[in-house]
Amino acid sequence: MSSSLAPLVLKPLEGVEAAKRAAAYASVDNHVLPEHKVVGIGSGSTVPYVVERIVQQGPKVNAARWFVPTGFQSKELIVQAGLNLGDVDSFPVIDVTIDGADEVDPSLNCIKGGGACQLREKVLAEAAKTFIVVADYRKESPQLGQKWTQGVPIEVAQFAYASVMRKLEALGGKPVLRMGGGAKAGPCVTDNSGFVIDCPFPASSFSSPSDLLAKIKLMTGVVEVGLFCDVAKAAYFGNADGTITSRTAAGEVKEGISFDVQRNPVVA
Ligand SMILES: O=C(CO)[C@H](O)[C@H](O)COP(=O)(O)O
């Protein structure tokens, strides 16, 4: 272990937040290695713990790295942490991208886009040599659509939303245009100026997430679909009892992994 790292002073966390932090820290320890110079940073409420652990690896290793964000939120995380901000234009090949997910099935297919960032998230996931998912125990699911019931997030060009919604209905979905919430009148607008449609489908549609993805993606006006199929190499789930479950795309499952978040990361 590097002796130059200061002892960690972590604020105590409980429940879901503790689970997110443990999963995020374990993913960084296993996949953000000293030789990795370009790192993709995803979006959501789990990813800040990813950035926190990367910072804990120390300024020396991070000075030689570039960090590519999946949207405004992760750009701010990178800047606030004092890390080098890069762009996928400059770094079309990324060593490792770590991102959250809304639901993950045993094959590591994911629903993503709860934060409306699925376009940039997918670009960075596919640009990465290794794409890793981090989440808490609520996201682990036997089949997509069972835990994240508000529907598949679909980014569309603004003027095409009504036409895409009709096509989604014809496919058996129940599409809803996502609204901006209390802080904004009207629809949610993405970092790419698109709208987002949330579309629940019957359980049978999720028996092959990649077939569903292909059908939605072919609809004119669709920019990106929040179904990530055959992209993730591994997933880390923080559990309610403080342990971690890891899954790999190859089907390896490890449950009950103990992980001490108070321990400094090992940096060569
Ligand atoms: O896909 C996403 C944003 O578009 C997020 O990664 C996803 O919503 C998970 O977020 P959280 O870590 O807050 O559960």
The ligand as a Gaussian input file, in Angstrom:
#p B3LYP/6-31G(d) Opt

LIG

0 1
 O      -28.667000       6.097000     -15.847000
 C      -28.470000       6.973000     -15.051000
 C      -28.672000       8.397000     -15.354000
 O      -29.174000       8.584000     -16.635000
 C      -27.979000       6.637000     -13.682000
 O      -26.769000       5.982000     -13.797000
 C      -29.012000       5.789000     -13.024000
 O      -30.226000       6.524000     -12.965000
 C      -28.604000       5.336000     -11.629000
 O      -28.592000       6.396000     -10.758000
 P      -28.375000       6.209000      -9.194000
 O      -26.937000       5.903000      -8.990000
 O      -28.796000       7.546000      -8.630000
 O      -29.279000       5.111000      -8.718000

